[in-house]
Structure formats: C-alpha cells, structure tokens
Amino acid sequence: MKNYGLIGRTLKHSFSKDFFTEKFIKENTDATYHNFEIADIKEVKEILSRGDINGLNVTIPYKEAILPFLDDVSEEAKQIGAVNTITFNNGKVVGHNTDAYGFARSIKPFLKNTHHRALILGTGGAAKAVAHVLENIGLDVLFVSREPENEEHFTYSAINSFMVQACGLIVNTTPVGMYPNVADMPEFPTQYLTKDHLVVDLIYNPEKTRFLEEAEKQGAEILNGLSMLKEQALKAYDLWNNN
Ligand code: NAP
C-alpha cells in the first residue's frame, strides 16, 4: 500500500483527497491519500521523516515555508521560489512546482497575441508560479500587493483606468472571494474592464467568484481555477510515478 497526502493548515474543503482517492480507484492503485493539517511548518519534519510516504502535495500557507525542510528542489521550483509537490527519490526529499505547469496548460487556449501585459493580484506562492509562466511566454508582469515591496508592485488604490487598459490579462491569485467569503472580491476597479480583457481567478470554489461575475458583466472573458487545479494534480501524480 502506498501513502500520499497533502500538507496544509486547514484542509476540510480541500479538493485533493477526493481527486486522488478517485484516481487510485480508477487506476486500480493500492494507495491512500491523507490530509496532514499542521498548525506550524516545523511539524512537517515528523511527516517527512516517517519513511512510509510516497508523495506529498503542499498547500496554503506552506508552499514557500517548506523550502528549508527539503533535500533538493527542482530547477523550476527554485526559480519560482515555491513548492507544491514533494517526491521521495531514494530517501531524498525533493520539491517541485506543478502549479506553473497547471496554470500554463489552463490558460493556453485563452491567451491572445493582444495580451502583452498582465496584472497579478497578490504576491504569494501562486502569484510567483503565474508570473514565471507569463514571463516565459514573453508577457510583462506587474503585481498588486497590500504591501508593495518594490517598483514592480502596486497598491490596490494605484490601479487606475490607464493601468487596466494597458493590462489585457488580470489574474487574481489572492484568496479573496474564496468559500465561505463568497461576497468578497479584490479591491479592483472592474468598471474599467472591457471585452478585450481576460480575467482569471485561481479560486475554484465557488466556480464563479464575485470578481469573475463583475468582470463578466463588463464583457471580459473569464476563467476560474478548476482546470489549473486538475492539471497541477495530474502532473504531481506523474512525478510520483516517475513519468
Ligand atoms: P499565499 O501564498 O498565501 O498568497 C496569497 C497572496 O494573496 C498573499 O501573498 C497576499 O499578497 C494576498 N492576500 C492574502 N490575503 C489577502 C487579503 N485578505 N486581501 C488581499 N490580498 C490578500 O497563497 P497561494 O498559495 O499563493 O494561493 C493563493 C490563492 O490561489 C488561493 O485562493 C488558492 O486556493 C489559489 N490557488 C489555486 C490553484 C489552482 O490550481 N487553481 C493553485 C494554487 C493556488 P500581498 O500580501 O502581496 O497582498
């Protein structure tokens, strides 16, 4: 019997356990998937040293905090600075980032050559993976943060019509609007959005966040986080199985 699992702080509404349990049944794999809820990242040491785990996913808020506990990190995860998948290679604990792969796969059918510049809301692990993908495709990336750290980071109050017009792609990587706080939305002036915008929300519960609803009202094309979620999970499964 193989053991897989998810490390995070609050995992009650997590998608992974059901997704992988269903996949193991479909593929006739003798495996189980556990949720490891930890209140502090230091507790991860015990999980990583158990010796009976074959692969792990990592979620909020530990995708960056997990780095010092790993023996090695893939080149891509190193560049991004966040890990959401762990493999155990001959006793070595190795971190990977499949969020980037998932985001790239999910956005590909929606990207147009008019999308030159992207505005990313949030600066956490998912924002870094999204920026990595978009910069590799050749887009300019700007970040919006509650606490801007450098000149590529803007405050929410700095978002004006000119900036929205200049950024054909808007990506919400914050948890604002996620279940159960479905009435919330990022402080974004949606009135400046047009039919030429693509608005992505990495949230998948609810399927249409209030932010996406407001963007749709302005005629913008919208995409939620569901396809990214499935793609990143399938890539993690491949890594665990050495494909
Ligand atoms: P994270 O590392 O905790 O980062 C979230 C960022 O959002 C923070 O760095 C913060 O940026 C901003 N933020 C947090 N709370 C906020 C608030 N109350 N108001 C405004 N901004 C806030 O989390 P993450 O791993 O990047 O994940 C972020 C979201 O993406 C979650 O909703 C997660 O479910 C989703 N996600 C989806 C997928 C998928 O496959 N669909 C994959 C990964 C993540 P500042 O401090 O700079 O403001």
Boltz pocket constraint, residues with backbone or C-beta under 6 A from the ligand:
constraints:
  - pocket:
      binder: B
      contacts: [[A, 59], [A, 60], [A, 61], [A, 63], [A, 99], [A, 102], [A, 121], [A, 122], [A, 123], [A, 124], [A, 125], [A, 126], [A, 127], [A, 144], [A, 145], [A, 146], [A, 147], [A, 172], [A, 173], [A, 174], [A, 175], [A, 176], [A, 178], [A, 201], [A, 202], [A, 203], [A, 204], [A, 224], [A, 225], [A, 226], [A, 228], [A, 229], [A, 230], [A, 232]]
      max_distance: 6.0
